[in-house]
Amino acid sequence: MRSTAANQKPFSQRCLLAVLMLLAGLVIGVQNGQAYEHRRDTPSVGGKVQYGALGTEGDWGEIFRWGGGVCINVRQYIARSRAIGLSFELQTFNRLGTVPKSAEGTEPLDADELETQILMVDYYIYMQRKRRRTPYVVISGGFYRPQLMYRFIDAAGNVSEQVSYPGEGFVLRTGLGLEYFLKRNFSIDSTVSGYYFSTPGVSGITLSGQASIGILFYFGR
């Protein structure tokens, strides 16, 4: 169990969405430029912010919906138009305000927030790699750890959190991305992805859609 001050403001989803829209506008607004192609075995590392929602199917999809997250990923080219990578994502989904809790408020689906810690292996297929603006397809698979977060006010007036762990599951992802190089070793990277989550402890299937945008640094010459 962990506690925070009652008047502490939660992470602002509106600010995250504004950042996503601003960066997306920058990517869309720029023009194609000269080639910024990298050699085979060139590594890169980057970070993103993301925002998305759970689908409406399954127990979790009926309880939780929108939320934000962050992603850290590393990649290495295995060919001029192919790369493999490893990504770690921390994604949250907030409870729908229209869904009532049980009388006890401690059942598995009474949680205020679903948090997922995701580790995936990624495979990238790039198109038009010699252009400054490069689209790509990404296919990923891995494992994730869901956490159910319960919030309540304790006797001292602090907002406390209690966490339960339903059990680990596997995740699959497919996505379409767009990378725009500001410099040869620095790019803006955006992706729209669909996820499939196995759901330990609950019924139904769990799908998710995410939009992410961030930066990527290359270490090659």
N, C-alpha and C positions, 0 to 999 in steps of 0.2 A: 504494500500500500504506500502511496506517496501523496503528499499534500502540497497545495499551493495557496497563495492568498486569495480570498474570495473576490477581491476587486481586480484580479489580474485578468487582462483581456486575452481571449483565445486568439490563435493564429487567424489573421484576416483573410478569408477567401476572396473578398472583393479586391484586395491588394494583389493577391496572386493572379487573379484573372486579368487585372489591368496590366501586369507585367507581361503575361502571355500575349495579350492583344498588341502591346507596344512592340515587342520583339517580333511577333508575326508580321506586323506591318512593315518593319524594317526589312525582313527577308523578302516579302512580296514586292516591296517598292523598288528594290535595287534591280539593275540590269545585268544581263550576262556579260562576263568578262573573259579575259584570256585564260588559258589553261593553267591549272594549279595541281597537276597530277603528281602523285607521290610514288616512290619506288616500292617494290615488294619488300616485306619485313619492316616497313615503317610503322612504329608504334604511335598511339595517340591516347590521350586521357581527357575526359570532359565531365561536365555536370549539367543537370537540367532541373527545371521546375516543371511540374505537370499538374493537370487538373482533369477530372473525369467523373464517371458515374458507374455504379453497378447496374446490370440489367434487372428487369422486373421478375425474372424467373427464380424459383427456389426460395428457401426460407430467408437467406441473407438478402436477396434482392427485394423481398417484400418489406424489409425492415430498414435497410441502409440504402443511401443513394449517392449524393454528391460529396466530393472531397478533393483535397490537394495532396501533393507529395513532392519528393525530390528523388533524383537518380544520379548515380555516379557510374560511369562506364569507361572501360579501357578497350582498345581495339588494336589489331595488328593486321596489316595487309598480307595476304597469302598469294595475291596476284594483283595486277593493276586495277581490276574491277571487282575484286573479292576481298573480304576481310572477315576475321573471326573476332569475337570479343567476349567480355564478361561484364555483366551489369548488376548493380545492387540498387534496389528501389525500396523506398519507404513511403507507403501510400495509405491514406486514411479515407474512410467513408463514414459520413455522419448519419445519425438516425433521422428518419423522417418525422417531422413534428406532428403529423396526422396519425401516427401509429401509437396507440396507447400501450402502456406497460401492464404487466400482471399486477395483482394486488400486492404480492410480496416484493416485486421490483428486483428480484435477484435471479430470475430464470435466465437461461442462456441467451434468449432473444430479447431480454430487457436491457441490454447494453446500450450505452449512449453513442459508442463509436466502435467501428471495426478498423483495426490497424493491421496492415500486411507488410511483412518484411520479406522481400523477394530477391532471390539469387538466380540468375539465368546465364546460360551460354548463348551467344548471339552469332548469327551468320548473316553477313551483309552482301547484297548483290547491287552494284552500282551501275547506273546508266549514264551515258554522256560524261564519262569521268574526266575528259579533257576540258570541260567547261568549268567556269567559276561557280556556277549554280548547278549542283549535281543531285538528281533524284536517286533514290535507292529503295530496295525492299529489304526488310529485316525479318528473319524467322528465329524464334527463340524457344528454349525449353529449360525448365529448372524446377526449383522447389521454393515454397514459401511457408512462412510461419504466421498464422493469424492470431491476433490478440483482441479480445473483447474488453473494452474499457467501460467501467461503471463509475459514475460521478455522483457524489452526495456531499452535503454540508455537515461537518462534524460538530461536536459540542463547542469547539473553540471558534467556530465561525469560518473555518477554512474549507475550501473546496478540495475534497480528497478524491483520489482515484484508486479503484481496485481493479486488478487485471486478472483475467482468466485465459488459459491457453487451450483451445479445443483440440490441438494436434496439428502436425505438419501435413502439407499436401503438395501436389505438383501443379505447375502452371505452364501453359503454352501461350505463345504470343505470335501474331503476325502484324506487320506494320508497314506503312509507306512513309518515307522520310525525304527531307530536302536539306541539303547542306550548301551553305553559301560562304565562300572564302573571302574574308576581309583582307587577309594577308596569306602568304603561302603556308605558314604554319599556324594559322588561327582562323577558325570558321564559326559561323552560327549554324546550329544543328536543330532541326525541328522534326517531330515525328507524330503521326496519328496511328494508334495501335488498338487492336482488339485482343482481349485476354480471355482465356478459359482457366478457371480455378477448380480443382477438386475441392470438395467441401466436407472436411472431417466433422462428424458430429451433427450435421444438419442434412435435410433432404433437398432434392432438386439440384439443378446445375446452376453455376454462378458464372456469368459473363460480365465483362467490363470493357468500357471504351475510354481511352486516355489520349489527351493531346499534351505534348511536351515540347519545350524549347529551351536551348541553353547554348553553351560554348564548347569548343573542342580544340585542344592544342596538339600539334604534331611535333615530333622530336627528330624527324628526318631532315635531310638537307634538300 
